[in-house]
């Protein structure tokens, strides 16, 4: 039933999923960009459902309070306390040891507003857990979305980010002007 709802949701938005040449790895950190509005989230969930990809995603703790809490957990949500980030990277990386399959969506931009730098947590989680980063996307310009390549983390932050920049080049978010540069502060500090 939920697959039918997901297909209907994509139909309403006039979006279609892009097929992947290979399956999404059983364990991966997944980033979803451009993240420019709350509507990216239900589109990504629908794309995952239609594409047969089971995802878990991070959400602020307030989303999981009250009657919506069980719904958010059923949709794959994992509550995080953004006011206490210390140890979150290590804690999330350790989750990969506890699961045979985990595709953890981490918001690389950290906000729906335009920002000058992405948050590096997704990279550090993947590096610590020794899992690849899958590049998920919603592209308004082509009205497509899906799951792009899996990038093995090499430790060369700039080289790895260059691969991400190449993939996301030309993709536009649902809200114009909110997708900022694809870079980490760590890159600026090195050079």
Backbone as a chain_set.jsonl record, in Angstrom:
{"seq": "XXXXXXXXXXXXXXXXXXXXXXXXXXXXXXXXXXXXXXXXXXXXXXXXXXXXXXXXXXXXXXXXXXXXXXXXXXXXXXXXXXXXXXXXXXXXXXXXXXXXXXXXXXXXXXXXXXXXXXXXXXXXXXXXXXXXXXXXXXXXXXXXXXXXXXXXXXXXXXXXXXXXXXXXXXXXXXXXXXXXXXXXXXXXXXX", "coords": {"N": [[0.809, -1.197, 0.0], [1.913, 1.287, 0.826], [3.791, 1.709, -1.149], [2.232, 2.272, -3.352], [1.107, 4.703, -2.53], [3.452, 6.21, -2.45], [4.165, 6.26, -5.157], [1.983, 7.686, -6.148], [2.375, 10.128, -4.843], [4.776, 11.0, -6.053], [3.797, 11.244, -8.644], [1.945, 13.357, -8.292], [3.724, 15.443, -7.789], [4.996, 15.486, -10.142], [7.43, 14.175, -10.515], [10.043, 11.852, -11.197], [11.727, 8.784, -10.5], [15.205, 8.063, -10.84], [16.812, 5.367, -12.261], [19.203, 3.194, -10.734], [22.397, 1.836, -11.518], [23.494, -0.136, -9.951], [22.724, -1.8, -6.828], [21.918, 0.116, -3.848], [24.422, 0.296, -1.4], [24.429, -2.014, 1.394], [25.176, -0.95, 3.836], [25.586, 2.406, 4.459], [26.326, 5.921, 4.509], [24.112, 8.39, 3.671], [23.71, 11.241, 1.735], [21.437, 13.85, 1.075], [20.722, 16.069, -1.343], [19.962, 18.871, -3.438], [18.984, 20.468, -0.388], [16.47, 22.303, 0.222], [13.952, 22.917, 1.147], [11.205, 21.885, 3.265], [9.74, 20.087, 1.779], [11.449, 18.488, 0.342], [11.972, 16.268, 1.875], [9.554, 14.484, 2.019], [9.526, 13.848, -0.708], [11.981, 12.533, -1.066], [11.578, 10.345, 0.641], [9.488, 9.09, -0.772], [10.789, 8.497, -3.195], [12.681, 6.697, -2.24], [11.03, 4.613, -1.309], [9.725, 3.787, -3.685], [11.982, 3.067, -5.12], [12.858, 0.892, -3.715], [14.588, 1.193, -1.577], [15.553, 1.086, 1.683], [15.566, 3.508, 4.033], [17.04, 5.262, 6.79], [16.711, 8.181, 8.719], [17.908, 11.309, 10.014], [16.445, 13.417, 12.421], [15.36, 16.397, 14.083], [14.857, 16.288, 17.594], [12.378, 17.314, 18.462], [10.551, 16.676, 16.462], [9.743, 14.146, 17.057], [8.097, 14.114, 19.203], [4.985, 13.799, 20.943], [1.933, 12.876, 19.17], [2.97, 12.477, 16.614], [5.383, 11.206, 16.859], [5.515, 8.231, 16.808], [4.819, 7.894, 14.098], [6.911, 9.205, 12.761], [9.084, 7.579, 13.528], [8.26, 5.177, 12.335], [8.526, 5.91, 9.705], [11.225, 5.77, 9.459], [12.74, 7.472, 10.973], [15.278, 8.836, 13.114], [15.776, 10.185, 16.151], [17.612, 13.074, 17.057], [19.504, 15.045, 19.322], [20.079, 18.202, 18.772], [21.166, 20.163, 20.316], [23.089, 19.033, 21.844], [25.605, 18.12, 20.495], [28.028, 16.821, 20.942], [29.844, 13.886, 20.638], [28.022, 12.769, 18.899], [28.776, 11.995, 16.296], [30.471, 9.747, 16.719], [28.644, 8.097, 18.057], [26.648, 7.691, 16.081], [28.194, 6.484, 14.098], [28.808, 4.114, 15.377], [26.376, 2.834, 15.259], [26.344, 1.478, 12.856], [27.689, -0.87, 13.369], [25.84, -2.273, 14.781], [23.867, -3.021, 13.045], [22.837, -4.997, 10.237], [22.042, -3.908, 7.92], [21.976, -0.589, 6.978], [21.092, 2.434, 5.844], [21.825, 5.488, 6.307], [20.5, 8.59, 6.285], [21.927, 11.695, 6.248], [21.713, 15.103, 6.824], [23.591, 16.995, 4.883], [23.841, 19.725, 4.369], [22.726, 20.803, 6.608], [20.732, 22.648, 7.03], [17.791, 24.229, 5.654], [18.144, 26.611, 4.515], [20.24, 28.801, 2.534], [23.675, 28.155, 2.813], [27.127, 28.735, 3.528], [28.876, 26.677, 3.959], [28.906, 23.097, 4.076], [27.918, 20.838, 6.663], [30.249, 18.755, 8.297], [29.693, 16.319, 9.447], [28.48, 14.074, 8.142], [30.557, 13.118, 6.559], [32.532, 12.497, 8.448], [31.204, 10.534, 9.943], [30.901, 8.481, 8.019], [33.6, 7.973, 7.481], [34.572, 7.101, 9.998], [32.913, 4.879, 10.454], [33.62, 3.37, 8.344], [32.196, 3.143, 5.893], [30.638, 3.678, 2.663], [29.676, 6.831, 1.088], [26.593, 7.649, -0.143], [25.201, 9.453, -2.784], [22.343, 11.039, -2.727], [19.543, 12.62, -4.356], [17.309, 15.328, -5.23], [16.112, 16.852, -7.949], [14.975, 19.729, -9.195], [15.191, 20.927, -11.715], [15.172, 18.895, -13.639], [13.119, 17.425, -12.74], [13.544, 15.02, -11.438], [14.781, 12.418, -9.28], [16.697, 10.511, -6.917], [19.136, 7.982, -6.244], [22.435, 8.386, -6.352], [25.902, 7.803, -7.16], [27.995, 5.686, -5.06], [30.386, 6.774, -2.918], [33.547, 5.963, -1.929], [35.144, 6.786, 1.039], [38.163, 8.455, 1.145], [39.817, 9.865, 2.804], [41.108, 11.991, 1.788], [39.851, 14.852, 1.829], [39.261, 17.017, 0.073], [39.491, 15.845, -2.502], [37.482, 13.884, -2.33], [35.26, 15.526, -1.918], [35.314, 16.912, -4.314], [34.386, 14.988, -6.092], [31.756, 14.833, -5.237], [30.902, 17.445, -5.764], [31.041, 17.419, -8.558], [29.031, 15.532, -9.155], [26.676, 16.798, -8.152], [26.587, 19.098, -9.636], [24.752, 21.425, -11.48], [22.316, 20.495, -10.564], [19.24, 21.489, -9.149], [17.536, 22.91, -6.353], [14.24, 22.653, -4.809], [13.431, 25.152, -3.922], [14.417, 28.093, -5.256], [17.692, 29.57, -5.19], [18.533, 28.756, -2.668], [20.403, 26.74, -2.46], [23.544, 26.367, -1.532], [27.18, 26.699, -1.862], [29.051, 23.661, -2.389], [30.928, 22.608, -0.112], [33.257, 22.001, 2.546], [34.203, 23.339, 5.729], [36.637, 22.342, 6.51], [38.038, 22.038, 4.149], [38.675, 24.658, 3.396], [40.345, 25.352, 5.488], [42.607, 23.897, 4.915], [43.773, 25.08, 2.754]], "CA": [[0.0, 0.0, 0.0], [2.717, 2.501, 0.891], [4.442, 1.893, -2.441], [1.233, 2.933, -4.196], [1.051, 6.095, -2.078], [4.699, 6.846, -2.867], [4.044, 6.508, -6.602], [1.004, 8.752, -6.322], [3.036, 11.358, -4.395], [5.694, 11.412, -7.126], [2.946, 11.67, -9.753], [1.432, 14.684, -7.964], [4.834, 16.386, -7.896], [5.541, 15.337, -11.494], [8.812, 13.729, -10.367], [10.262, 10.425, -11.419], [12.978, 8.265, -9.981], [16.254, 7.671, -11.781], [17.298, 4.025, -11.936], [20.613, 3.012, -10.384], [23.012, 0.687, -12.177], [23.766, -1.153, -8.939], [21.936, -1.509, -5.624], [22.502, 0.938, -2.794], [25.118, -0.59, -0.457], [23.668, -2.374, 2.589], [25.541, 0.021, 4.867], [26.122, 3.634, 3.876], [25.817, 7.228, 4.891], [23.491, 8.947, 2.47], [23.391, 12.661, 1.814], [20.37, 14.226, 0.148], [20.886, 17.476, -1.707], [19.878, 20.066, -2.602], [17.988, 20.463, 0.686], [16.079, 23.717, 0.215], [12.608, 23.069, 1.691], [10.702, 20.685, 3.951], [9.139, 19.187, 0.803], [12.474, 17.536, -0.113], [11.874, 15.074, 2.711], [8.59, 13.483, 1.524], [9.933, 13.388, -2.044], [13.057, 11.553, -0.881], [10.951, 9.13, 1.183], [8.751, 8.434, -1.857], [11.784, 7.945, -4.12], [13.261, 5.513, -1.59], [10.028, 3.546, -1.294], [9.549, 3.303, -5.06], [13.244, 2.465, -5.539], [13.177, -0.273, -2.893], [15.706, 1.533, -0.692], [15.106, 1.346, 3.057], [16.437, 4.526, 4.604], [16.842, 5.849, 8.111], [17.076, 9.589, 8.58], [18.062, 12.072, 11.25], [15.518, 14.524, 12.591], [15.461, 17.024, 15.401], [14.088, 15.569, 18.611], [11.011, 17.837, 18.586], [9.687, 15.999, 15.486], [9.379, 12.829, 17.568], [7.265, 14.288, 20.393], [3.542, 13.78, 20.725], [1.356, 11.826, 18.335], [3.742, 12.258, 15.385], [6.574, 10.416, 17.175], [5.467, 6.881, 16.22], [4.798, 8.01, 12.635], [8.269, 9.545, 12.328], [9.917, 6.383, 13.691], [7.811, 4.23, 11.309], [9.088, 6.388, 8.435], [12.673, 5.569, 9.47], [13.386, 8.566, 11.689], [16.131, 8.664, 14.283], [15.802, 11.479, 16.832], [18.906, 13.553, 17.551], [19.476, 16.277, 20.106], [21.028, 19.096, 18.108], [21.79, 21.03, 21.312], [24.164, 18.272, 22.479], [26.222, 17.377, 19.399], [29.238, 16.108, 21.334], [29.754, 12.438, 20.594], [27.003, 12.29, 17.958], [29.427, 11.306, 15.182], [30.89, 8.412, 17.182], [27.437, 7.333, 18.364], [26.015, 7.286, 14.83], [29.097, 5.536, 13.429], [28.675, 2.835, 16.081], [25.116, 2.207, 14.833], [26.605, 0.585, 11.723], [28.108, -2.151, 13.931], [24.659, -2.922, 15.342], [22.888, -3.339, 11.998], [23.319, -5.633, 9.013], [21.696, -3.002, 6.833], [21.662, 0.755, 7.471], [21.335, 3.569, 4.94], [21.541, 6.606, 7.212], [20.467, 9.887, 5.598], [22.438, 12.774, 7.087], [21.599, 16.361, 6.079], [24.924, 17.591, 4.73], [23.766, 21.175, 4.446], [22.389, 21.128, 7.984], [19.656, 23.635, 7.054], [17.115, 24.414, 4.367], [18.556, 27.923, 4.019], [21.55, 28.799, 1.883], [24.788, 28.209, 3.752], [28.423, 28.792, 2.842], [29.592, 25.415, 4.163], [28.178, 21.922, 4.521], [28.366, 20.248, 7.924], [31.133, 17.629, 7.961], [29.325, 15.113, 10.182], [28.243, 12.936, 7.243], [31.859, 12.627, 6.117], [33.211, 11.9, 9.604], [30.499, 9.288, 10.286], [31.276, 7.479, 7.009], [35.02, 7.664, 7.674], [34.714, 6.333, 11.243], [32.203, 3.603, 10.307], [34.202, 2.709, 7.164], [31.128, 2.877, 4.929], [30.626, 4.688, 1.604], [28.678, 7.903, 1.083], [25.739, 7.599, -1.331], [24.723, 10.789, -3.119], [20.924, 11.079, -3.092], [19.222, 13.949, -4.879], [16.024, 15.758, -5.776], [16.514, 17.898, -8.9], [13.812, 20.414, -9.755], [15.396, 21.277, -13.126], [14.806, 17.741, -14.475], [12.017, 16.769, -12.048], [13.975, 13.659, -11.151], [15.472, 12.216, -8.016], [17.12, 9.134, -6.716], [20.33, 7.641, -5.486], [23.576, 8.402, -7.256], [27.019, 6.913, -6.878], [28.531, 5.469, -3.724], [31.765, 7.258, -2.884], [34.365, 5.454, -0.826], [35.874, 7.872, 1.693], [39.6, 8.208, 1.032], [40.568, 10.679, 3.753], [41.463, 13.217, 1.061], [38.562, 15.533, 1.869], [39.057, 17.819, -1.136], [39.25, 14.944, -3.633], [36.165, 13.285, -2.15], [34.263, 16.582, -2.135], [35.297, 17.209, -5.755], [33.49, 14.006, -6.713], [30.394, 15.244, -4.883], [30.603, 18.667, -6.518], [30.797, 17.011, -9.948], [27.723, 14.875, -9.236], [25.575, 17.724, -7.888], [26.647, 20.252, -10.54], [23.582, 21.611, -12.335], [21.079, 20.097, -9.9], [18.645, 22.629, -8.451], [16.591, 22.592, -5.295], [12.854, 23.043, -5.021], [13.376, 26.596, -3.687], [15.546, 28.749, -5.93], [18.61, 30.418, -4.436], [18.861, 28.26, -1.323], [21.442, 25.704, -2.506], [24.83, 27.047, -1.481], [28.344, 25.955, -2.358], [29.303, 22.325, -1.851], [32.275, 22.61, 0.473], [33.371, 21.867, 3.993], [35.166, 24.275, 6.331], [37.922, 21.652, 6.546], [38.736, 22.282, 2.881], [39.197, 26.018, 3.449], [41.425, 25.374, 6.466], [43.816, 23.283, 4.352], [44.446, 25.791, 1.692]], "C": [[0.856, 1.265, 0.0], [3.459, 2.758, -0.42], [3.497, 2.608, -3.411], [1.116, 4.41, -3.826], [2.297, 6.864, -2.521], [4.648, 7.184, -4.358], [3.072, 7.657, -6.885], [1.61, 10.099, -5.938], [3.99, 11.882, -5.479], [4.909, 11.899, -8.344], [2.411, 13.086, -9.505], [2.506, 15.764, -8.151], [5.446, 16.406, -9.3], [7.05, 15.029, -11.448], [8.893, 12.259, -10.718], [11.634, 10.035, -10.895], [13.927, 7.875, -11.102], [16.776, 6.315, -11.342], [18.799, 4.033, -11.664], [21.142, 1.779, -11.091], [23.258, -0.465, -11.208], [22.968, -0.823, -7.681], [22.684, -0.581, -4.666], [23.194, -0.014, -1.819], [24.282, -0.836, 0.804], [23.94, -1.401, 3.733], [26.15, 1.237, 4.185], [25.58, 4.84, 4.613], [25.273, 7.81, 3.602], [23.269, 10.44, 2.694], [22.337, 12.959, 0.754], [20.476, 15.72, -0.113], [20.255, 17.692, -3.076], [18.739, 19.94, -1.575], [17.551, 21.91, 0.885], [14.695, 23.975, 0.802], [12.213, 21.79, 2.422], [10.119, 19.671, 2.973], [10.152, 18.213, 0.199], [12.313, 16.193, 0.598], [10.832, 14.078, 2.202], [8.91, 13.003, 0.104], [11.01, 12.317, -1.937], [12.503, 10.246, -0.317], [10.22, 8.366, 0.083], [9.711, 7.79, -2.856], [12.411, 6.679, -3.549], [12.278, 4.349, -1.621], [9.854, 2.933, -2.679], [10.807, 2.581, -5.544], [13.65, 1.252, -4.722], [14.358, -0.053, -1.963], [15.143, 1.858, 0.689], [16.08, 2.324, 3.695], [16.05, 4.844, 6.043], [17.34, 7.28, 7.992], [17.117, 10.262, 9.946], [17.055, 13.213, 11.275], [15.665, 15.114, 13.977], [14.454, 16.38, 16.352], [12.638, 16.036, 18.692], [10.044, 17.189, 17.595], [9.105, 14.696, 16.029], [8.525, 12.903, 18.836], [5.795, 14.224, 20.005], [3.105, 12.677, 19.777], [2.144, 11.544, 17.047], [4.977, 11.389, 15.624], [6.565, 9.02, 16.558], [5.479, 6.904, 14.681], [6.207, 8.284, 12.112], [9.199, 8.339, 12.453], [9.553, 5.33, 12.638], [8.374, 4.614, 9.939], [10.615, 6.263, 8.38], [13.441, 6.622, 10.236], [14.179, 8.142, 12.901], [16.258, 10.04, 14.923], [17.214, 11.824, 17.295], [18.693, 14.859, 18.298], [20.526, 17.206, 19.528], [21.694, 20.061, 19.082], [22.948, 20.34, 22.012], [24.891, 17.447, 21.427], [27.454, 16.561, 19.782], [29.02, 14.609, 21.346], [28.748, 11.895, 19.597], [27.638, 11.52, 16.81], [29.814, 9.887, 15.584], [29.685, 7.52, 17.462], [26.766, 6.833, 17.093], [26.89, 6.299, 14.058], [28.977, 4.154, 14.062], [27.39, 2.106, 15.696], [25.338, 1.22, 13.688], [27.074, -0.795, 12.193], [26.907, -2.957, 14.413], [23.653, -3.396, 14.295], [23.554, -4.038, 10.816], [23.067, -4.743, 7.806], [21.318, -1.656, 7.442], [22.083, 1.776, 6.421], [20.88, 4.795, 5.708], [21.639, 7.927, 6.457], [20.871, 10.964, 6.592], [22.354, 14.067, 6.281], [22.934, 17.095, 6.016], [24.9, 19.105, 4.865], [23.402, 21.642, 5.853], [21.242, 22.12, 8.13], [18.996, 23.683, 5.686], [17.452, 25.768, 3.759], [19.92, 27.811, 3.34], [22.635, 28.96, 2.943], [26.096, 28.166, 2.975], [29.199, 27.487, 2.941], [28.616, 24.305, 4.53], [28.727, 21.516, 5.885], [29.175, 18.997, 7.582], [30.757, 16.317, 8.646], [29.124, 13.897, 9.298], [29.557, 12.294, 6.835], [32.559, 11.888, 7.266], [32.539, 10.602, 10.04], [30.922, 8.185, 9.314], [32.721, 7.035, 7.195], [35.21, 6.755, 8.892], [34.067, 4.952, 11.126], [32.753, 2.769, 9.152], [33.114, 2.228, 6.21], [31.168, 3.961, 3.853], [29.556, 5.757, 1.835], [27.91, 7.79, -0.232], [25.145, 8.987, -1.549], [23.277, 10.717, -3.61], [20.594, 12.497, -3.541], [17.754, 14.091, -5.241], [16.377, 16.951, -6.653], [15.29, 18.503, -9.58], [13.968, 20.668, -11.254], [15.001, 20.141, -14.075], [13.593, 16.993, -13.929], [12.31, 15.28, -11.842], [14.624, 13.609, -9.766], [15.884, 10.772, -7.903], [18.416, 9.051, -5.953], [21.486, 7.478, -6.451], [24.677, 7.468, -6.795], [27.34, 6.79, -5.394], [30.002, 5.849, -3.772], [32.469, 6.669, -1.671], [35.17, 6.623, -0.261], [37.353, 7.538, 1.685], [40.419, 8.906, 2.11], [41.091, 11.951, 3.112], [40.154, 13.983, 0.87], [38.288, 16.294, 0.575], [38.762, 16.937, -2.345], [37.865, 14.31, -3.539], [35.066, 14.31, -2.406], [34.201, 16.984, -3.606], [34.375, 16.245, -6.495], [32.027, 14.361, -6.433], [29.994, 16.492, -5.662], [30.278, 18.333, -7.97], [29.406, 16.399, -10.088], [26.576, 15.879, -9.112], [25.562, 18.95, -8.812], [25.41, 20.289, -11.443], [22.267, 21.197, -11.701], [20.543, 21.294, -9.102], [17.634, 22.152, -7.428], [15.188, 23.067, -5.63], [12.646, 24.538, -4.81], [14.63, 27.232, -4.288], [16.384, 29.58, -4.963], [18.991, 29.921, -3.06], [19.951, 27.202, -1.313], [22.794, 26.396, -2.615], [25.955, 26.2, -2.037], [28.515, 24.612, -1.656], [30.747, 22.302, -1.37], [32.182, 22.495, 1.977], [34.366, 22.902, 4.511], [36.569, 23.671, 6.341], [38.721, 21.881, 5.27], [39.38, 23.67, 2.898], [40.395, 26.112, 4.387], [42.72, 24.805, 5.914], [44.475, 24.142, 3.301], [43.824, 27.093, 1.405]], "O": [[0.567, 2.209, -0.735], [3.724, 3.91, -0.762], [3.929, 3.452, -4.197], [1.035, 5.269, -4.705], [2.209, 8.025, -2.919], [5.047, 8.276, -4.764], [3.318, 8.492, -7.755], [1.391, 11.099, -6.623], [3.998, 13.076, -5.777], [5.313, 12.859, -9.0], [2.424, 13.92, -10.41], [2.214, 16.865, -8.618], [6.303, 17.236, -9.604], [7.83, 15.558, -12.24], [7.926, 11.514, -10.557], [12.564, 10.84, -10.854], [13.509, 7.418, -12.166], [17.142, 6.132, -10.181], [19.557, 4.779, -12.284], [20.426, 0.79, -11.247], [23.233, -1.632, -11.601], [22.574, 0.328, -7.491], [23.913, -0.507, -4.677], [22.612, -1.032, -1.446], [23.52, 0.032, 1.228], [23.039, -1.07, 4.503], [27.112, 1.116, 3.426], [24.528, 4.79, 5.25], [25.917, 7.725, 2.556], [22.712, 10.851, 3.712], [22.355, 12.38, -0.333], [20.334, 16.532, 0.801], [20.043, 16.72, -3.802], [17.681, 19.38, -1.863], [18.186, 22.657, 1.629], [14.297, 25.131, 0.943], [12.818, 20.738, 2.218], [10.014, 18.493, 3.314], [9.757, 17.211, -0.397], [12.493, 15.131, 0.003], [11.178, 12.92, 1.969], [8.595, 11.866, -0.245], [10.956, 11.307, -2.638], [12.907, 9.163, -0.742], [10.314, 7.141, 0.008], [9.477, 6.67, -3.312], [12.646, 5.711, -4.271], [12.662, 3.22, -1.928], [9.836, 1.711, -2.829], [10.718, 1.602, -6.285], [14.681, 0.64, -5.002], [15.053, -1.003, -1.601], [14.354, 2.79, 0.843], [17.259, 2.019, 3.878], [14.895, 4.712, 6.445], [18.282, 7.557, 7.25], [16.452, 9.841, 10.892], [16.843, 13.889, 10.269], [16.045, 14.426, 14.924], [13.357, 15.987, 15.957], [11.752, 15.227, 18.966], [8.841, 17.151, 17.852], [8.097, 14.202, 15.525], [8.259, 11.882, 19.47], [5.417, 14.555, 18.881], [3.801, 11.678, 19.597], [1.992, 10.475, 16.457], [5.56, 10.884, 14.664], [7.508, 8.656, 15.856], [6.078, 6.035, 14.047], [6.644, 7.67, 11.139], [10.02, 8.104, 11.567], [10.439, 4.662, 12.106], [8.664, 3.746, 9.115], [11.229, 6.609, 7.37], [14.669, 6.668, 10.162], [13.807, 7.215, 13.62], [16.789, 10.963, 14.306], [17.922, 10.984, 17.85], [17.826, 15.663, 17.956], [21.721, 17.024, 19.761], [22.678, 20.712, 18.729], [23.72, 20.998, 22.709], [24.817, 16.219, 21.444], [27.879, 15.695, 19.018], [28.101, 14.12, 22.003], [28.625, 10.678, 19.456], [27.102, 10.496, 16.386], [29.517, 8.933, 14.865], [29.7, 6.331, 17.145], [26.355, 5.675, 17.028], [26.372, 5.374, 13.432], [29.038, 3.141, 13.365], [27.325, 0.881, 15.797], [24.605, 0.239, 13.562], [26.877, -1.785, 11.489], [26.956, -4.187, 14.448], [22.695, -4.095, 14.625], [24.682, -3.717, 10.442], [23.779, -4.811, 6.804], [20.451, -1.582, 8.313], [23.27, 1.958, 6.148], [19.689, 5.104, 5.753], [22.724, 8.335, 6.041], [20.245, 11.129, 7.639], [22.87, 14.126, 5.165], [23.35, 17.736, 6.982], [25.829, 19.7, 5.411], [23.74, 22.76, 6.242], [20.821, 22.405, 9.251], [19.565, 23.238, 4.689], [17.088, 26.045, 2.616], [20.655, 26.847, 3.55], [22.527, 29.789, 3.846], [26.15, 27.613, 1.877], [30.072, 27.212, 2.118], [27.62, 24.544, 5.213], [29.873, 21.821, 6.215], [28.811, 18.259, 6.667], [31.43, 15.306, 8.448], [29.549, 12.798, 9.655], [29.662, 11.069, 6.772], [33.105, 10.8, 7.08], [33.219, 9.667, 10.463], [31.263, 7.08, 9.738], [33.027, 5.848, 7.077], [35.928, 5.757, 8.82], [34.604, 3.968, 11.635], [32.394, 1.601, 8.998], [33.105, 1.076, 5.777], [31.679, 5.053, 4.101], [28.659, 5.6, 2.664], [28.505, 7.831, -1.309], [24.648, 9.615, -0.614], [23.02, 10.375, -4.765], [21.269, 13.454, -3.162], [17.058, 13.113, -5.517], [16.887, 17.955, -6.156], [14.655, 17.873, -10.427], [12.981, 20.63, -11.989], [14.545, 20.397, -15.189], [13.095, 16.055, -14.552], [11.454, 14.418, -12.04], [14.961, 14.637, -9.178], [15.473, 9.922, -8.693], [18.751, 9.912, -5.14], [21.514, 6.553, -7.262], [24.42, 6.468, -6.124], [27.008, 7.66, -4.589], [30.767, 5.31, -4.571], [32.038, 6.855, -0.533], [35.804, 7.363, -1.012], [37.761, 6.476, 2.156], [41.588, 8.576, 2.311], [41.475, 12.888, 3.812], [39.444, 13.79, -0.117], [37.182, 16.216, 0.039], [37.871, 17.253, -3.133], [37.154, 14.208, -4.539], [34.057, 13.998, -3.038], [33.135, 17.36, -4.095], [33.666, 16.644, -7.419], [31.168, 14.203, -7.3], [28.873, 16.583, -6.162], [29.348, 18.897, -8.547], [28.683, 16.712, -11.034], [25.613, 15.819, -9.877], [24.626, 19.748, -8.769], [25.073, 19.296, -12.088], [21.203, 21.51, -12.236], [21.308, 22.015, -8.462], [16.968, 21.132, -7.609], [14.975, 23.787, -6.606], [11.779, 25.135, -5.448], [15.753, 26.939, -3.876], [15.86, 30.207, -4.043], [19.714, 30.613, -2.343], [20.389, 26.8, -0.235], [23.142, 26.942, -3.661], [25.729, 25.132, -2.606], [28.169, 24.454, -0.486], [31.667, 22.011, -2.135], [31.173, 22.841, 2.593], [35.281, 23.294, 3.786], [37.563, 24.383, 6.201], [39.951, 21.913, 5.307], [40.518, 23.828, 2.455], [41.343, 26.851, 4.124], [43.805, 25.166, 6.37], [45.648, 23.936, 2.991], [44.286, 27.817, 0.523]]}, "num_chains": 1, "name": "protein.A"}
